[in-house]
Amino acid sequence: DAKVALGKLAANPVHLVISDMNMPGMSGLQLLRALRSAKTTQRMGFILITGTPSPDILREGQQLGLNNLIRKPFTSATVRAAIESVVGKL
């Protein structure tokens, strides 16, 4: 649930969030927007996972400061590469 995640992230900021686009409560982009609007969470890395990366999703994500996107279906190598592009070599 994205609303629960938002509360937990605000209370305990992390370095990287990996979020699905489709979640109960709000979309992954809505979660990103909320994180970017709060001082304590605005600098978190954010990777969005989606099966349908439409031009609209990509454009909005870029405007909100999306750090990377993973397209479904994905492999462990794809996820690792996306994470490393945000936080550096694992």
N, CA, C and O atoms as CSV, one atom per row, in Angstrom:
chain,resi,resn,atom,element,x,y,z
A,1,ASP,N,N,0.847,-1.181,0.000
A,1,ASP,CA,C,0.000,0.000,0.000
A,1,ASP,C,C,0.891,1.243,0.000
A,1,ASP,O,O,1.693,1.431,0.915
A,2,ALA,N,N,0.759,2.065,-0.992
A,2,ALA,CA,C,1.634,3.216,-1.164
A,2,ALA,C,C,1.484,4.244,-0.048
A,2,ALA,O,O,2.464,4.880,0.342
A,3,LYS,N,N,0.272,4.412,0.469
A,3,LYS,CA,C,0.078,5.391,1.553
A,3,LYS,C,C,0.807,4.951,2.819
A,3,LYS,O,O,1.379,5.779,3.527
A,4,VAL,N,N,0.789,3.659,3.102
A,4,VAL,CA,C,1.536,3.131,4.246
A,4,VAL,C,C,3.032,3.320,4.007
A,4,VAL,O,O,3.760,3.733,4.910
A,5,ALA,N,N,3.487,3.018,2.798
A,5,ALA,CA,C,4.902,3.191,2.458
A,5,ALA,C,C,5.326,4.642,2.624
A,5,ALA,O,O,6.406,4.914,3.148
A,6,LEU,N,N,4.496,5.569,2.187
A,6,LEU,CA,C,4.821,6.993,2.300
A,6,LEU,C,C,5.025,7.387,3.755
A,6,LEU,O,O,5.975,8.098,4.081
A,7,GLY,N,N,4.141,6.928,4.624
A,7,GLY,CA,C,4.290,7.230,6.053
A,7,GLY,C,C,5.567,6.657,6.632
A,7,GLY,O,O,6.260,7.326,7.399
A,8,LYS,N,N,5.883,5.425,6.272
A,8,LYS,CA,C,7.095,4.787,6.785
A,8,LYS,C,C,8.353,5.465,6.249
A,8,LYS,O,O,9.329,5.637,6.979
A,9,LEU,N,N,8.328,5.847,4.978
A,9,LEU,CA,C,9.498,6.508,4.386
A,9,LEU,C,C,9.706,7.902,4.969
A,9,LEU,O,O,10.844,8.341,5.136
A,10,ALA,N,N,8.626,8.591,5.277
A,10,ALA,CA,C,8.743,9.915,5.887
A,10,ALA,C,C,9.338,9.807,7.286
A,10,ALA,O,O,10.129,10.655,7.700
A,11,ALA,N,N,8.954,8.761,8.012
A,11,ALA,CA,C,9.460,8.567,9.371
A,11,ALA,C,C,10.884,8.038,9.385
A,11,ALA,O,O,11.661,8.367,10.281
A,12,ASN,N,N,11.230,7.225,8.403
A,12,ASN,CA,C,12.554,6.601,8.326
A,12,ASN,C,C,13.072,6.656,6.895
A,12,ASN,O,O,12.971,5.661,6.177
A,13,PRO,N,N,13.623,7.786,6.456
A,13,PRO,CA,C,14.101,7.913,5.073
A,13,PRO,C,C,15.156,6.854,4.725
A,13,PRO,O,O,15.953,6.441,5.568
A,14,VAL,N,N,15.133,6.432,3.468
A,14,VAL,CA,C,16.067,5.439,2.949
A,14,VAL,C,C,16.807,6.031,1.750
A,14,VAL,O,O,16.498,7.141,1.316
A,15,HIS,N,N,17.770,5.302,1.220
A,15,HIS,CA,C,18.539,5.783,0.074
A,15,HIS,C,C,17.849,5.503,-1.260
A,15,HIS,O,O,18.009,6.256,-2.220
A,16,LEU,N,N,17.077,4.406,-1.312
A,16,LEU,CA,C,16.499,3.991,-2.589
A,16,LEU,C,C,15.131,3.360,-2.373
A,16,LEU,O,O,14.945,2.537,-1.477
A,17,VAL,N,N,14.175,3.760,-3.212
A,17,VAL,CA,C,12.838,3.175,-3.228
A,17,VAL,C,C,12.657,2.503,-4.582
A,17,VAL,O,O,12.933,3.099,-5.623
A,18,ILE,N,N,12.191,1.261,-4.560
A,18,ILE,CA,C,11.811,0.555,-5.782
A,18,ILE,C,C,10.316,0.313,-5.663
A,18,ILE,O,O,9.861,-0.388,-4.759
A,19,SER,N,N,9.554,0.898,-6.583
A,19,SER,CA,C,8.102,0.889,-6.477
A,19,SER,C,C,7.455,0.393,-7.755
A,19,SER,O,O,7.917,0.690,-8.857
A,20,ASP,N,N,6.388,-0.361,-7.598
A,20,ASP,CA,C,5.571,-0.738,-8.741
A,20,ASP,C,C,4.722,0.464,-9.142
A,20,ASP,O,O,4.442,1.329,-8.312
A,21,MET,N,N,4.319,0.523,-10.383
A,21,MET,CA,C,3.454,1.605,-10.848
A,21,MET,C,C,2.050,1.448,-10.274
A,21,MET,O,O,1.438,2.429,-9.853
A,22,ASN,N,N,1.539,0.222,-10.257
A,22,ASN,CA,C,0.160,-0.027,-9.839
A,22,ASN,C,C,0.124,-0.593,-8.428
A,22,ASN,O,O,0.536,-1.726,-8.183
A,23,MET,N,N,-0.382,0.226,-7.500
A,23,MET,CA,C,-0.491,-0.186,-6.096
A,23,MET,C,C,-1.809,0.310,-5.537
A,23,MET,O,O,-2.408,1.239,-6.078
A,24,PRO,N,N,-2.263,-0.307,-4.454
A,24,PRO,CA,C,-3.457,0.221,-3.785
A,24,PRO,C,C,-3.167,1.599,-3.197
A,24,PRO,O,O,-2.075,1.837,-2.681
A,25,GLY,N,N,-4.117,2.486,-3.269
A,25,GLY,CA,C,-3.987,3.789,-2.624
A,25,GLY,C,C,-3.467,4.892,-3.512
A,25,GLY,O,O,-4.034,5.984,-3.532
A,26,MET,N,N,-2.414,4.638,-4.240
A,26,MET,CA,C,-1.860,5.621,-5.178
A,26,MET,C,C,-0.914,4.905,-6.129
A,26,MET,O,O,-0.437,3.807,-5.842
A,27,SER,N,N,-0.652,5.536,-7.255
A,27,SER,CA,C,0.260,4.939,-8.228
A,27,SER,C,C,1.704,5.180,-7.801
A,27,SER,O,O,1.972,5.962,-6.889
A,28,GLY,N,N,2.612,4.510,-8.460
A,28,GLY,CA,C,4.024,4.731,-8.197
A,28,GLY,C,C,4.442,6.163,-8.476
A,28,GLY,O,O,5.286,6.711,-7.767
A,29,LEU,N,N,3.860,6.781,-9.507
A,29,LEU,CA,C,4.188,8.170,-9.806
A,29,LEU,C,C,3.610,9.118,-8.757
A,29,LEU,O,O,4.224,10.134,-8.431
A,30,GLN,N,N,2.445,8.790,-8.235
A,30,GLN,CA,C,1.887,9.608,-7.154
A,30,GLN,C,C,2.760,9.497,-5.902
A,30,GLN,O,O,2.964,10.482,-5.193
A,31,LEU,N,N,3.271,8.299,-5.637
A,31,LEU,CA,C,4.186,8.120,-4.512
A,31,LEU,C,C,5.452,8.943,-4.738
A,31,LEU,O,O,5.926,9.612,-3.820
A,32,LEU,N,N,5.995,8.899,-5.939
A,32,LEU,CA,C,7.181,9.687,-6.260
A,32,LEU,C,C,6.908,11.174,-6.066
A,32,LEU,O,O,7.731,11.884,-5.488
A,33,ARG,N,N,5.770,11.646,-6.541
A,33,ARG,CA,C,5.418,13.064,-6.386
A,33,ARG,C,C,5.379,13.440,-4.904
A,33,ARG,O,O,5.904,14.482,-4.512
A,34,ALA,N,N,4.765,12.600,-4.091
A,34,ALA,CA,C,4.670,12.867,-2.654
A,34,ALA,C,C,6.056,12.869,-2.009
A,34,ALA,O,O,6.343,13.720,-1.167
A,35,LEU,N,N,6.908,11.938,-2.392
A,35,LEU,CA,C,8.262,11.886,-1.834
A,35,LEU,C,C,9.067,13.122,-2.233
A,35,LEU,O,O,9.801,13.671,-1.411
A,36,ARG,N,N,8.941,13.557,-3.464
A,36,ARG,CA,C,9.700,14.709,-3.942
A,36,ARG,C,C,9.208,16.024,-3.316
A,36,ARG,O,O,9.936,17.017,-3.302
A,37,SER,N,N,7.985,16.026,-2.804
A,37,SER,CA,C,7.438,17.268,-2.249
A,37,SER,C,C,7.791,17.478,-0.777
A,37,SER,O,O,7.552,18.558,-0.237
A,38,ALA,N,N,8.350,16.469,-0.128
A,38,ALA,CA,C,8.712,16.586,1.288
A,38,ALA,C,C,10.224,16.715,1.434
A,38,ALA,O,O,10.982,15.988,0.793
A,39,LYS,N,N,10.651,17.633,2.270
A,39,LYS,CA,C,12.087,17.908,2.435
A,39,LYS,C,C,12.874,16.663,2.870
A,39,LYS,O,O,13.990,16.448,2.396
A,40,THR,N,N,12.312,15.848,3.759
A,40,THR,CA,C,13.046,14.685,4.278
A,40,THR,C,C,13.160,13.542,3.278
A,40,THR,O,O,14.003,12.660,3.447
A,41,THR,N,N,12.325,13.541,2.237
A,41,THR,CA,C,12.330,12.423,1.287
A,41,THR,C,C,12.633,12.840,-0.151
A,41,THR,O,O,12.687,11.982,-1.033
A,42,GLN,N,N,12.829,14.108,-0.406
A,42,GLN,CA,C,12.945,14.576,-1.783
A,42,GLN,C,C,14.191,14.093,-2.517
A,42,GLN,O,O,14.218,14.102,-3.747
A,43,ARG,N,N,15.212,13.676,-1.796
A,43,ARG,CA,C,16.463,13.262,-2.452
A,43,ARG,C,C,16.633,11.750,-2.545
A,43,ARG,O,O,17.683,11.275,-2.977
A,44,MET,N,N,15.623,10.992,-2.148
A,44,MET,CA,C,15.696,9.529,-2.231
A,44,MET,C,C,15.795,9.104,-3.694
A,44,MET,O,O,15.157,9.689,-4.570
A,45,GLY,N,N,16.608,8.073,-3.943
A,45,GLY,CA,C,16.600,7.463,-5.262
A,45,GLY,C,C,15.266,6.762,-5.473
A,45,GLY,O,O,14.693,6.224,-4.526
A,46,PHE,N,N,14.768,6.763,-6.702
A,46,PHE,CA,C,13.463,6.157,-6.968
A,46,PHE,C,C,13.500,5.436,-8.301
A,46,PHE,O,O,13.800,6.026,-9.339
A,47,ILE,N,N,13.188,4.139,-8.253
A,47,ILE,CA,C,13.100,3.306,-9.450
A,47,ILE,C,C,11.665,2.813,-9.553
A,47,ILE,O,O,11.116,2.266,-8.597
A,48,LEU,N,N,11.067,3.010,-10.711
A,48,LEU,CA,C,9.689,2.594,-10.959
A,48,LEU,C,C,9.686,1.311,-11.779
A,48,LEU,O,O,10.451,1.168,-12.732
A,49,ILE,N,N,8.819,0.383,-11.398
A,49,ILE,CA,C,8.640,-0.862,-12.146
A,49,ILE,C,C,7.262,-0.819,-12.803
A,49,ILE,O,O,6.258,-0.554,-12.142
A,50,THR,N,N,7.224,-1.082,-14.111
A,50,THR,CA,C,5.953,-1.085,-14.823
A,50,THR,C,C,6.020,-2.017,-16.028
A,50,THR,O,O,7.079,-2.223,-16.621
A,51,GLY,N,N,4.890,-2.561,-16.364
A,51,GLY,CA,C,4.785,-3.388,-17.561
A,51,GLY,C,C,4.403,-2.580,-18.778
A,51,GLY,O,O,4.495,-3.060,-19.908
A,52,THR,N,N,3.970,-1.346,-18.547
A,52,THR,CA,C,3.524,-0.491,-19.637
A,52,THR,C,C,4.156,0.901,-19.526
A,52,THR,O,O,3.487,1.850,-19.117
A,53,PRO,N,N,5.430,1.028,-19.884
A,53,PRO,CA,C,6.096,2.326,-19.788
A,53,PRO,C,C,5.699,3.252,-20.945
A,53,PRO,O,O,6.472,3.457,-21.881
A,54,SER,N,N,4.497,3.800,-20.868
A,54,SER,CA,C,4.002,4.672,-21.934
A,54,SER,C,C,4.791,5.980,-21.961
A,54,SER,O,O,5.445,6.335,-20.980
A,55,PRO,N,N,4.730,6.692,-23.081
A,55,PRO,CA,C,5.402,7.994,-23.148
A,55,PRO,C,C,4.933,8.948,-22.042
A,55,PRO,O,O,5.731,9.728,-21.523
A,56,ASP,N,N,3.661,8.892,-21.682
A,56,ASP,CA,C,3.140,9.756,-20.619
A,56,ASP,C,C,3.772,9.414,-19.271
A,56,ASP,O,O,4.136,10.310,-18.509
A,57,ILE,N,N,3.902,8.123,-18.980
A,57,ILE,CA,C,4.531,7.695,-17.720
A,57,ILE,C,C,5.989,8.137,-17.699
A,57,ILE,O,O,6.468,8.656,-16.691
A,58,LEU,N,N,6.690,7.932,-18.800
A,58,LEU,CA,C,8.097,8.329,-18.872
A,58,LEU,C,C,8.269,9.835,-18.718
A,58,LEU,O,O,9.161,10.290,-18.002
A,59,ARG,N,N,7.424,10.606,-19.384
A,59,ARG,CA,C,7.511,12.065,-19.315
A,59,ARG,C,C,7.229,12.566,-17.896
A,59,ARG,O,O,7.971,13.393,-17.365
A,60,GLU,N,N,6.159,12.064,-17.292
A,60,GLU,CA,C,5.835,12.491,-15.928
A,60,GLU,C,C,6.925,12.059,-14.956
A,60,GLU,O,O,7.304,12.822,-14.068
A,61,GLY,N,N,7.430,10.843,-15.119
A,61,GLY,CA,C,8.503,10.363,-14.258
A,61,GLY,C,C,9.741,11.240,-14.346
A,61,GLY,O,O,10.352,11.564,-13.328
A,62,GLN,N,N,10.106,11.620,-15.550
A,62,GLN,CA,C,11.265,12.488,-15.733
A,62,GLN,C,C,11.039,13.853,-15.094
A,62,GLN,O,O,11.950,14.413,-14.485
A,63,GLN,N,N,9.844,14.382,-15.230
A,63,GLN,CA,C,9.528,15.680,-14.625
A,63,GLN,C,C,9.601,15.622,-13.102
A,63,GLN,O,O,9.957,16.607,-12.455
A,64,LEU,N,N,9.264,14.471,-12.537
A,64,LEU,CA,C,9.270,14.308,-11.080
A,64,LEU,C,C,10.642,13.910,-10.535
A,64,LEU,O,O,10.829,13.868,-9.319
A,65,GLY,N,N,11.591,13.622,-11.403
A,65,GLY,CA,C,12.926,13.241,-10.952
A,65,GLY,C,C,13.104,11.744,-10.767
A,65,GLY,O,O,13.884,11.308,-9.919
A,66,LEU,N,N,12.382,10.953,-11.558
A,66,LEU,CA,C,12.540,9.503,-11.542
A,66,LEU,C,C,13.988,9.165,-11.879
A,66,LEU,O,O,14.535,9.685,-12.851
A,67,ASN,N,N,14.611,8.297,-11.084
A,67,ASN,CA,C,16.014,7.957,-11.314
A,67,ASN,C,C,16.201,6.834,-12.324
A,67,ASN,O,O,17.203,6.806,-13.039
A,68,ASN,N,N,15.241,5.902,-12.392
A,68,ASN,CA,C,15.347,4.817,-13.356
A,68,ASN,C,C,14.006,4.111,-13.448
A,68,ASN,O,O,13.125,4.304,-12.610
A,69,LEU,N,N,13.866,3.288,-14.483
A,69,LEU,CA,C,12.637,2.537,-14.717
A,69,LEU,C,C,13.003,1.113,-15.091
A,69,LEU,O,O,13.944,0.881,-15.850
A,70,ILE,N,N,12.257,0.165,-14.555
A,70,ILE,CA,C,12.435,-1.246,-14.895
A,70,ILE,C,C,11.151,-1.711,-15.566
A,70,ILE,O,O,10.055,-1.548,-15.030
A,71,ARG,N,N,11.309,-2.289,-16.739
A,71,ARG,CA,C,10.143,-2.782,-17.474
A,71,ARG,C,C,9.901,-4.254,-17.135
A,71,ARG,O,O,10.834,-5.056,-17.106
A,72,LYS,N,N,8.635,-4.597,-16.880
A,72,LYS,CA,C,8.247,-5.989,-16.653
A,72,LYS,C,C,8.107,-6.672,-18.002
A,72,LYS,O,O,7.738,-6.008,-18.970
A,73,PRO,N,N,8.380,-7.941,-18.112
A,73,PRO,CA,C,9.036,-8.779,-17.105
A,73,PRO,C,C,10.514,-8.421,-17.013
A,73,PRO,O,O,11.109,-7.945,-17.980
A,74,PHE,N,N,11.090,-8.651,-15.862
A,74,PHE,CA,C,12.488,-8.293,-15.653
A,74,PHE,C,C,13.259,-9.475,-15.101
A,74,PHE,O,O,12.681,-10.460,-14.640
A,75,THR,N,N,14.574,-9.358,-15.157
A,75,THR,CA,C,15.459,-10.388,-14.627
A,75,THR,C,C,16.243,-9.796,-13.462
A,75,THR,O,O,16.207,-8.586,-13.238
A,76,SER,N,N,16.942,-10.635,-12.730
A,76,SER,CA,C,17.773,-10.127,-11.641
A,76,SER,C,C,18.881,-9.224,-12.190
A,76,SER,O,O,19.274,-8.259,-11.535
A,77,ALA,N,N,19.383,-9.532,-13.385
A,77,ALA,CA,C,20.420,-8.694,-13.997
A,77,ALA,C,C,19.875,-7.309,-14.348
A,77,ALA,O,O,20.571,-6.306,-14.189
A,78,THR,N,N,18.636,-7.258,-14.824
A,78,THR,CA,C,18.009,-5.980,-15.150
A,78,THR,C,C,17.839,-5.132,-13.898
A,78,THR,O,O,18.120,-3.934,-13.906
A,79,VAL,N,N,17.378,-5.759,-12.828
A,79,VAL,CA,C,17.184,-5.041,-11.565
A,79,VAL,C,C,18.525,-4.554,-11.027
A,79,VAL,O,O,18.645,-3.408,-10.594
A,80,ARG,N,N,19.512,-5.407,-11.052
A,80,ARG,CA,C,20.844,-5.018,-10.563
A,80,ARG,C,C,21.394,-3.827,-11.347
A,80,ARG,O,O,21.925,-2.886,-10.757
A,81,ALA,N,N,21.270,-3.867,-12.669
A,81,ALA,CA,C,21.769,-2.770,-13.499
A,81,ALA,C,C,21.025,-1.469,-13.188
A,81,ALA,O,O,21.639,-0.403,-13.144
A,82,ALA,N,N,19.721,-1.547,-12.975
A,82,ALA,CA,C,18.938,-0.349,-12.651
A,82,ALA,C,C,19.370,0.223,-11.306
A,82,ALA,O,O,19.522,1.437,-11.166
A,83,ILE,N,N,19.566,-0.638,-10.324
A,83,ILE,CA,C,19.997,-0.186,-9.009
A,83,ILE,C,C,21.396,0.428,-9.085
A,83,ILE,O,O,21.637,1.497,-8.523
A,84,GLU,N,N,22.311,-0.243,-9.774
A,84,GLU,CA,C,23.686,0.254,-9.882
A,84,GLU,C,C,23.748,1.599,-10.605
A,84,GLU,O,O,24.631,2.410,-10.327
A,85,SER,N,N,22.826,1.839,-11.521
A,85,SER,CA,C,22.831,3.133,-12.216
A,85,SER,C,C,22.436,4.278,-11.295
A,85,SER,O,O,22.726,5.440,-11.579
A,86,VAL,N,N,21.773,3.946,-10.193
A,86,VAL,CA,C,21.342,4.973,-9.230
A,86,VAL,C,C,22.322,5.095,-8.068
A,86,VAL,O,O,22.689,6.205,-7.684
A,87,VAL,N,N,22.752,3.954,-7.500
A,87,VAL,CA,C,23.567,4.000,-6.272
A,87,VAL,C,C,25.030,3.651,-6.482
A,87,VAL,O,O,25.833,3.811,-5.563
A,88,GLY,N,N,25.397,3.180,-7.662
A,88,GLY,CA,C,26.768,2.772,-7.910
A,88,GLY,C,C,26.920,1.266,-7.871
A,88,GLY,O,O,25.973,0.543,-7.561
A,89,LYS,N,N,28.099,0.802,-8.183
A,89,LYS,CA,C,28.399,-0.635,-8.272
A,89,LYS,C,C,28.110,-1.345,-6.961
A,89,LYS,O,O,28.501,-0.888,-5.887
A,90,LEU,N,N,27.415,-2.474,-7.072
A,90,LEU,CA,C,27.115,-3.292,-5.883
A,90,LEU,C,C,28.231,-4.286,-5.635
A,90,LEU,O,O,28.165,-5.063,-4.683
